[in-house]
């Protein structure tokens, strides 16, 4: 659990940092919405299990 939280935190920090640097060098205004970070994390944690489940054989998934 600590590894997942650490990796998620590092990913969020790197994503925000990369966006900030890109906006700085492009002379764009940097605006960060906390909802976009929460939504991105939620989509990721919803997509990964769904993708794994979609790859399973339905008959084997029901019996395991």
Protein Blocks (a to p, Z undefined) as FASTA:
>chain_A
ZZmmmmmmmmmmmmmmmmmmmmmmnopacdddfklmmmmmmmmmmmmmmmmmmmpcfklm
mmZZ
